[in-house]
């Protein structure tokens, strides 16, 4: 059985925290593809990027997404860059699962990301890198999303309740 809902969005948008809370609300398991990859490989995302490069990571990620879409019955959060891979976008568009884009303004995203050094694509000038990622990824997120939810200035529980309500109404 495929996931009940897939969450996508930029780093810091709240995919993992909202996804975990949404899973609790819906009484479903939650999985984050970055964590699944780390568990499967025994290496962090940052280590894979450093040792094998982004292309190798994206292939691992695409394989993990395809596997999860085919057999994970729960709430699934994708890594922020997963949609940059064409096969992932095709899988998302073809799976029939609601895909919710989580958004927040650049200031909020940077605030949330300030405490993390585990984001290899945001190394250096985080604000400039985030702006670049936004320009490239935003159209890709919009292409696969069936709904969009703003997480800025909202509690995780509030966002999860909003998504749960939309799913219950059949309007994700």
N, C-alpha and C positions, 0 to 999 in steps of 0.2 A: 504494500500500500504506500502511496506517495505521502509526503508531508501534508499537513492540513493547511499550512501557510509558510511562505518563505519571506524572510526579511532581507532587504538589500539597502545599501546606502553608503555614504562616505564614512571613513574612519571617524569615530566619535559621535556618530548619529544616534547610537544607542541600541544597535542591533543585538548585542549580547545581553545587556541588562534588560531591555524590553522583552527580548525573546525568552529569557529565563522566567520573567514574571508572567508573561503570556502563557507559557507552558504550565506554570503553577495554576493559573486561573482556569485554564482549559483541562487541567488534569492530564496533560500530555508530556512526554519527554521533550527536552530541549537539546538541540545540538548546534554547535558552531563549527563550520567547516575548517576554520583555522585550528581549532582544538582537535578535531578529528584527524587532521593531517599531522599535527604534533604527536598525537597518540600513536598513529600508524607508523610514522617514521622514527620516532624517538628524538626528533630534533625540532627546535623552534622554527617558526616562520623566518625570523631574522637570520638564523643559521643557514637555512636552506637558501635564502637569497644570497648570503655572503659566500657560501661554498659552491652553489650550483647555478646561481643566477635566477633572474625573474622568469625567464622562459621555462626553465625546469619546474619552478614552483607552480607556474600557471597550469602546466600539464598535470601535475599532481592534484591541483585544485579542481581542474575540470573533471578528472576521473572521480574525485571524491564527491563532487556535486552530482554527477550522473548516478553514482551509486546511491547517494542519499535520496535523490528524486525517485529512484526506482523502489526503494525499500525502507525508508524511514518514516514511520507514522508518528509525527509530532510537529513541533515548531522548529524550523530550520533557519539559521542565520548564515548568510554567505559572507565571506571576506569582502572588504570594500572593493577590491579590484576584480572580483570573479567575473563581473559582467563584461570585462574587457576582452574576454575570450569568446570568440564567435560560437563555439560549440555549447558553451554555458548558456548564452542568450537563446540559442535554438532550443536547448533542453527546457529552459524556463518557459518559453513561448509554447512549446508542445506538450507540456505536462498537465495542463489544465488546473494547476494549483494556484490559489491566490498569491500574488507577489506584491508585498507592501513595501513601498519606498519610504524609509525614514529620513527626514530632512531636519536640518537646523542651520542657522546662520553661521557664517564663517567665524565670527567672534566666539560664539558658543562652542563650536567644534574645536577651535584652538584651546579654549579654556579646558575642555574635557580631555584633550590630548596632552596637555602640558605635563602631566605626571608620568607619561609613558615614553619609554625609549625603545619600545619593541615594534616600532612602525618604520621599517626600512625605507619606504618610499617618501617618508616625511622628514628624513634626516636633512640637516642643514637649515635653511630658511623655511621653517614650517609653514608660515603664512603664504609665501610664494608657491611652495610645493602644493599646498592645499588648493590654492587658486588654480594651478595647472591641472590637478586631478579633477577638480570640479568641472572645469571647462571640457575635459575629455570625457568624463564618466557620466555627467548629468544626462546627456541625451540617451546614453545607453541604459541608464536606470529607467528613464521615462519610457523607453521602448518596451521594456519587459514588465513594468509595474501595472498592476490592475487597480492600485490605489496608492495614495500618498498621505503620510501623516507627519505633521510637524512635531518634533520632540523638543524644540527650543522652549525654555522657561516652563516646562511641564514635568511633573513628577513621573518617574518610571511607571508607577502603578496607574496613573491617569492615562498614559499613552497605551499601556497594555489593556486597560478597560475599554478604551476607545476602539482598539482593534478587535477585541473580543466581541464587542457589541456589533461592529460591522460584519464580522464573520457570522454571528448568530442571525443577523438580518439578511444574510446572503448578499451583502453589498461591500465586499472588501475593496 
